[in-house]
Each structure stands twice: as C-alpha cells, then as structure tokens.
Amino acid sequence: MAEKKEKQFTLREKLGALGPGFLIVGSFIGPGTVTSSTKAGADYGFQLFWCVIFSVIAVIVMQGMAARLGIVTQMGLAQNLVKDFEDRPVLRNLLCGLVAVAITIGGFAYMSGDLTGTAIGISALTGISTRIIAPVWGFCILLLLSFAGDALKYLEKLLGACVVIMAVVFLVTMFVVKPDLGKLLAGCVPNIPKGGLMTCLSLIGTTVVPYNMFLHAASAKRTWHSTDELPLCRFGTNVPMIIGGIVTGAIMVTAATVMLGMPVRNAMDMSIQLEPTLGTFAKPFMAIGLVAAGVSSAVCTPMGVSYVLAGLFGWETNRSDKRYTITNFLVLLTGIVIAGAGFNPIALIMAAQMVNGVVLPVVVGVTIYLTASRRIMGQFANSTLENVLGAAIFVISLILGVSSVISLL
C-alpha cells in the first residue's frame, strides 16, 4: 500500500495559518519581555543569552504540542485532562486543582506586571505616579472587557501594530549598535552568574507563559479540524515563535551592548538602548510602546485564566456564564491591588515573570503527559525526539523553579 503523501499548502494558506501563533506571541511580547530582557542585558551583558535560546526552543516545542492536541482531539488542553482522568476522580481533582492554582497564581502575577508596565509608560509621558495610574488603568481594562464587544478586536489590532513597530525598531537597533559577536556566542553556553537566577527565570517565564498552552490548544481546534492540517499548524506555530524569540533576543542584545552596568529603574532608563536609532524620540517611543504592549497583554491575561478554569470545571467560555465573568474580574482586581501597592515597578514586573517561571513545570508536565499518550493522540502522539525535548524542558524548568523558591527561603 502506497504511503499517504503529506498535503501541500499554498503560500496564502500558510500565511493565513499564522494567526493563532501570533496571538500567543502578542501575549508574551509585553512589558514583562521588554523589562526582563533589558534588565538581563544591562545587569549581566550576554551571559544569560542562553536563556533566550532555551525559551525559544521550549515555546516552540510546548506550544506545538498543545496545538497538535487541540487539532487531534478537537478539545482544549483542560478538557483533555478532565476526560483522561474521569475514571480516577481523586487524582483528577488533585491535578485539576494543582493546574488551577498554578494558572491562577501565574495570572495574578502576570496581570500586575501588565498593569505596571502600562503605568510605567503613561507615567513617563505624564509624570503621574504609577501607584495612581495602575489601578485606574486596571478599571479601564475591566470596562473594555465588559462593554467593548467587537470594538475590542479593533483595539487589539491597533495595539498589536504598535508592538510590531516597537519590535522592528529593536531589531534595527541591534544591528546599529554592532554587538560583540564573541561575547554573544559565549553567552550561548548555559551559565547563571551570581545573583542572576531570578532574572534567568524571568526571561523564561515571560516567553513560555503557562496559560498560553491552553489558549493555543483552544485556538488550534477552532482553526483546524483535520489532522491533514497538522503541517500547516506546525508552520503557523514555529514561524511566530521564532520571530518572538528573535525580538526578545534583540532587546537583550541591544541592552547588553548599550546599557551594560547601568541601572534599570523606569521607562526612561530602558529607552537609552534605543537612542542610537531614535535619538531624542527614544523616550516617548519607549513609553508608547510599553503602553501598547501592556494593554495588549492585559486584555489577554484575565481571559486566559478564565478560559483555563472554564475548561477544568465545565463552565461556558463567554460572558453568559457568571463564573467566567467573575474570574475575569477577580484576576483584574488582584492585579490592580498588587500593582497599586507601592512596590518598585521594575522589581514587580520581574517578580511577575519569575512566578510564571515557577509554575511553568506543572503545565509543561501535564501537556507532555497528554500528548505522549497514544490512547489520546493515536499515531499523532509525541515522537521520541519530542518526548526527550519535553522531558529536558520539564527538568530544567523544575530545577530553576525549585532553586528560585529555595533562594527566597
């Protein structure tokens, strides 16, 4: 019997497949990525560049697994977890509870970071304290989610365009400043400098965002309905993730070249790295970019957490279910309280990304378990290479997460 040929796709079909992947990239290219990458470069030069490489590999592997799971089963990641353990209720409840707690804590942290990032940008333009701006902006986001409806989609596209422009400027600046290639290559070798563990985990946590795996599985099952389209999904996942990783790397490389040894306290400090390209326009550009990145991420975060909990506990994933709406509100409210509590804004954003890095192993482990199962995935279960890469990602993220918790004790 002749082997079935892989379906060929046109360039137009491939470009159309980029949507779900860019949704994920738009979520993780926020204030956390800009802040973590800038801080890593300014504090440690190129020494943590390997974290960017690891993050790109991890996000490609894990988002690819999640998307494939969604297409093959036509269910989300959370629904698959519940179904697979339906005959083991105690273990099911334990795992669902663990995932729910991990995602919720990560969402609270990420929300506070998104609001703070936006507040830093607005503060740079107006001079108003971030303690005032962050809570006010949080309530504005709540109103947007509650009443904007279809208008929210257009706002997201506008903000997404702003983030793309900022990414392009960072890429151009990276080439303008001419980084030391020898030091850059040396930074590809895993090494955590003294005091750099939290920054390392922040870099990983800001790129490989736990709830994004749930969002990608749900988005993929809505976009594609046949396993013949798996190659198209793979293309639509890999290309955006690589682009997102390049942008993250460009920010870090630029900061390492221009800002090494300089303090990073606010948006004005972070804008220094763009002065070789933008000159006096660097400060307002960075401020506007942080606002756009913060809003685009802040809109995704409460919906991401709500979507995961809805899948775990059988809620509807729209405003008709009060539990879904209440979760949106609680994530935003918690973010508002934390962001307005008076913590150092840069430190708060870094801590938010670190928290996501700590809870990451839980979601990575669940995703690998589900996609490695032939009972669930059939012939589309993980390959040996995917299982090896997944196991390595799980172990490394677990070691870093546990180490960071121990260092705080």
C-alpha positions in Angstrom: 0.0 0.0 0.0 1.4 3.4 -1.0 2.3 5.7 1.8 -0.1 8.7 2.1 1.6 11.9 0.9 1.6 14.9 3.1 -0.8 17.5 1.9 0.8 20.5 0.2 -0.4 24.1 1.1 -0.2 27.3 -0.8 1.7 30.4 0.4 -1.7 32.1 1.1 -2.8 29.2 3.2 0.5 29.2 5.2 0.2 33.0 5.8 -3.4 32.5 6.9 -2.2 29.9 9.4 0.0 32.4 11.3 -2.9 33.9 13.2 -3.1 31.6 16.3 0.7 31.7 16.7 0.9 35.4 16.5 -1.9 35.6 19.1 0.4 33.8 21.5 3.4 36.0 20.6 1.3 39.1 21.1 0.5 37.8 24.6 4.1 37.2 25.6 5.7 40.3 23.9 4.5 42.6 26.7 6.1 44.8 29.3 7.5 41.7 31.0 9.5 40.7 28.0 10.8 44.3 27.4 11.7 44.7 31.1 13.2 41.2 31.7 15.3 41.3 28.5 16.5 44.9 29.2 17.4 44.1 32.8 19.2 40.9 31.8 21.3 42.7 29.2 22.0 45.7 31.4 22.9 43.6 34.5 24.7 40.6 33.0 25.6 41.5 29.5 25.3 38.5 27.2 25.7 35.9 30.0 22.0 35.0 30.0 21.5 34.8 26.2 21.3 31.1 26.5 18.0 31.6 28.4 16.6 33.2 25.3 17.6 30.3 23.2 16.2 27.8 25.7 12.9 29.8 25.9 12.5 29.8 22.1 13.1 26.0 21.9 10.7 25.5 24.8 7.9 27.7 23.4 8.1 26.0 20.0 8.0 22.5 21.5 5.3 23.2 24.1 3.0 25.4 22.0 3.4 22.9 19.2 2.3 20.0 21.5 -0.7 22.0 22.8 -1.8 23.0 19.3 -1.5 19.4 18.0 -3.5 18.1 21.0 -6.3 20.6 20.1 -6.5 19.5 16.5 -6.3 15.8 17.0 -8.8 15.6 19.9 -10.9 18.7 18.9 -10.8 19.6 22.6 -8.9 22.0 24.7 -6.0 21.0 27.0 -8.1 21.4 30.1 -10.9 19.3 28.7 -8.5 16.5 27.7 -7.1 16.5 31.3 -10.5 16.2 32.8 -11.6 13.4 30.3 -8.5 11.3 30.7 -8.9 11.1 34.5 -12.7 10.8 34.6 -12.5 7.3 36.0 -10.0 8.4 38.6 -11.8 11.2 40.3 -9.4 11.7 43.3 -6.4 12.1 41.0 -8.4 14.1 38.5 -9.5 16.6 41.2 -5.9 16.8 42.5 -4.4 17.5 39.1 -7.2 20.0 38.2 -6.7 21.8 41.5 -3.0 21.9 41.0 -3.3 23.3 37.5 -6.0 25.7 38.5 -3.9 27.1 41.4 -0.8 27.3 39.2 -2.6 29.1 36.4 -4.4 31.5 38.7 -1.3 32.5 40.7 0.6 33.0 37.5 -2.3 35.0 36.1 -2.5 37.3 39.1 1.3 37.9 38.8 1.2 38.5 35.1 -1.8 40.9 35.4 0.0 43.0 37.9 3.0 43.1 35.6 0.9 44.1 32.6 -0.8 46.9 34.5 2.5 48.1 36.0 4.2 48.1 32.5 1.4 50.2 31.1 1.6 52.5 34.1 5.4 53.0 33.6 4.7 54.1 30.1 2.0 56.5 31.0 4.0 57.8 33.9 6.9 58.6 31.6 4.6 60.7 29.4 2.6 62.4 32.2 4.7 62.4 35.3 1.9 60.9 37.3 2.8 58.1 39.8 2.5 54.5 38.7 0.7 53.8 42.0 -2.2 56.0 40.8 -2.1 55.0 37.1 -2.0 51.2 37.6 -5.3 50.9 39.5 -7.1 53.4 37.2 -5.8 51.6 34.1 -6.9 48.3 35.6 -10.5 49.5 35.9 -10.3 50.8 32.3 -9.3 47.3 31.2 -12.3 45.9 33.1 -14.6 48.3 31.3 -13.1 47.3 28.0 -13.6 43.6 28.7 -17.1 44.1 29.9 -18.6 46.5 27.4 -16.3 47.0 24.4 -17.6 43.9 22.5 -16.4 43.8 18.9 -14.6 47.1 19.3 -12.1 45.3 21.4 -10.9 43.3 18.4 -10.0 46.5 16.5 -8.3 48.0 19.6 -6.2 44.8 19.9 -5.2 45.0 16.2 -4.1 48.7 16.6 -2.1 47.9 19.7 -0.7 44.8 18.0 0.6 47.0 15.2 2.3 49.3 17.7 4.0 46.3 19.3 5.2 45.2 15.9 6.7 48.6 15.2 8.5 48.5 18.5 9.8 45.1 17.7 11.1 46.2 14.3 12.9 49.2 16.0 14.6 46.9 18.5 15.8 44.6 15.6 17.2 47.6 13.6 18.9 49.0 16.7 20.5 45.6 17.4 22.4 45.8 14.1 23.1 49.6 14.5 24.9 49.1 17.8 27.1 46.2 16.5 27.3 43.8 19.4 30.4 41.9 20.2 29.8 38.5 18.5 32.4 36.7 20.5 30.7 37.6 23.8 27.3 36.8 22.2 28.5 33.3 21.3 30.0 32.9 24.8 26.5 33.7 26.2 25.0 30.7 24.4 26.8 28.4 26.9 24.5 27.8 29.9 25.7 29.7 32.9 23.9 31.6 35.7 26.0 34.5 37.0 25.9 35.3 40.7 22.6 36.9 41.6 21.2 36.0 38.1 18.8 33.2 39.0 15.7 35.4 39.3 16.5 37.2 36.0 17.1 33.8 34.3 13.7 32.5 35.5 12.0 35.8 34.5 13.3 35.5 30.9 11.9 32.0 30.7 8.6 32.9 32.4 7.9 35.8 30.2 8.3 33.7 27.0 6.9 30.3 27.9 3.7 31.5 29.6 1.7 28.6 31.2 -1.8 29.7 30.2 -0.8 30.2 26.6 -0.6 26.5 26.1 -4.3 26.3 27.0 -5.1 29.2 24.7 -3.2 27.7 21.8 -4.9 24.3 22.1 -8.3 26.0 22.1 -7.4 28.4 19.2 -6.0 25.5 17.1 -9.1 23.3 17.4 -11.2 26.3 16.3 -9.0 27.0 13.3 -8.2 23.5 12.1 -10.5 20.4 12.1 -8.4 17.7 10.3 -5.1 16.0 11.1 -4.2 16.6 7.4 -3.7 20.2 8.5 -1.1 19.4 11.2 1.8 20.5 8.9 0.0 23.9 8.4 -0.4 24.2 12.2 3.3 23.4 12.7 4.2 26.2 10.3 1.8 28.6 11.9 3.3 27.8 15.3 7.0 27.7 14.5 7.3 30.9 12.5 5.7 33.3 15.0 7.5 31.7 18.0 10.9 32.1 16.2 10.0 35.8 15.4 9.0 36.4 19.0 12.3 34.8 20.2 14.3 37.0 17.8 12.6 40.1 19.2 13.3 39.0 22.8 17.0 38.3 21.9 17.3 41.7 20.1 16.1 43.6 23.2 18.6 41.8 25.4 21.5 42.1 22.9 20.8 45.9 22.5 20.7 46.4 26.2 23.9 44.4 26.8 25.7 46.5 24.2 24.4 49.9 25.1 23.4 49.7 28.8 25.8 47.2 30.5 26.2 48.3 34.1 23.5 50.9 34.0 20.6 50.8 36.5 17.1 50.0 35.1 14.5 51.8 37.2 11.9 53.1 34.8 10.9 53.6 31.1 13.4 56.4 30.8 16.2 54.1 31.7 15.0 51.4 29.3 14.8 53.9 26.4 18.5 54.6 26.5 19.1 51.4 24.4 17.0 52.9 21.5 18.9 56.2 21.4 21.4 55.0 18.8 18.4 54.6 16.4 15.8 57.1 17.6 17.8 59.8 19.3 15.6 62.2 21.3 12.5 60.3 20.2 13.6 57.2 22.2 11.9 58.2 25.4 8.4 58.9 24.1 8.7 55.9 21.7 9.5 53.5 24.6 6.7 55.0 26.7 4.1 54.5 24.0 5.5 51.0 23.2 5.1 49.9 26.8 1.6 51.2 26.9 0.6 49.3 23.8 2.4 46.1 24.9 0.9 46.4 28.3 -2.7 46.8 27.1 -2.5 44.0 24.5 -1.2 41.6 27.1 -3.5 42.8 29.9 -6.6 42.1 27.7 -5.4 38.5 27.1 -4.4 37.7 30.7 -7.8 37.6 32.5 -9.4 35.8 29.6 -6.6 33.3 29.5 -7.1 32.4 33.2 -10.9 32.3 32.8 -10.6 30.1 29.8 -8.4 27.5 31.6 -10.7 27.4 34.7 -13.7 27.1 32.5 -12.2 24.1 30.7 -11.2 22.4 34.0 -14.6 22.9 35.7 -17.1 22.8 32.8 -18.0 26.5 32.6 -19.1 28.3 29.4 -16.3 30.3 27.9 -18.2 33.5 27.4 -19.9 36.3 29.5 -23.2 34.3 29.7 -21.6 32.3 32.5 -21.2 34.4 35.6 -18.3 32.3 36.9 -16.3 33.1 33.7 -17.1 36.9 34.2 -16.3 36.8 37.9 -12.9 35.2 37.2 -12.1 37.9 34.7 -13.0 40.5 37.4 -11.0 38.8 40.2 -7.9 38.4 38.1 -8.1 42.1 37.2 -8.9 43.2 40.7 -6.0 41.2 42.2 -3.6 42.7 39.6 -4.9 46.2 40.5 -4.3 45.7 44.2 -0.8 44.3 43.7 0.1 47.0 41.1 -1.2 49.8 43.3 0.5 48.5 46.5 3.6 50.7 46.0 6.2 48.1 45.1 9.1 49.1 42.8 7.6 48.9 39.3 10.6 47.2 37.6 11.0 44.8 40.5 7.3 43.9 40.4 7.4 43.2 36.7 10.4 41.0 37.1 8.8 39.1 40.0 5.6 38.5 38.0 7.6 36.8 35.2 9.5 34.8 37.8 6.3 33.5 39.3 5.2 32.3 35.9 8.6 30.5 35.6 8.0 28.8 39.0 4.5 27.4 38.0 5.6 26.5 34.4 6.7 22.9 35.2 3.2 22.0 36.3 1.7 22.9 32.9 4.6 21.5 31.0 4.3 18.2 32.8 0.5 18.0 32.0 1.0 18.9 28.4 3.7 16.3 27.8 1.7 13.6 29.6 -1.4 14.2 27.4 0.5 14.5 24.1 2.7 11.5 24.7 -0.3 9.2 25.3 -1.2 7.0 22.3 -4.5 6.4 23.9 -5.3 10.1 23.4 -3.3 11.0 20.4 -3.1 7.8 18.4 -0.5 7.9 15.7 0.0 11.6 16.4 1.5 11.1 19.8 4.8 12.7 20.6 7.8 11.4 18.7 10.9 10.2 20.7 12.6 13.5 20.0 9.6 15.5 21.2 9.4 13.4 24.4 13.2 13.9 25.0 12.9 17.7 24.4 9.8 17.9 26.5 11.4 16.0 29.4 14.5 18.3 29.2 12.3 21.4 29.3 10.4 20.0 32.3 13.5 19.1 34.2 15.3 22.4 33.5 12.3 24.5 34.3 11.7 22.4 37.5 15.3 22.8 38.7 15.2 26.6 38.1 11.8 27.0 39.7 12.7 25.0 42.8 16.1 26.7 43.0 14.4 30.1 42.9 12.0 29.2 45.7 14.8 27.8 47.9 16.8 31.0 47.3 13.9 33.0 48.7 13.6 31.0 51.9 
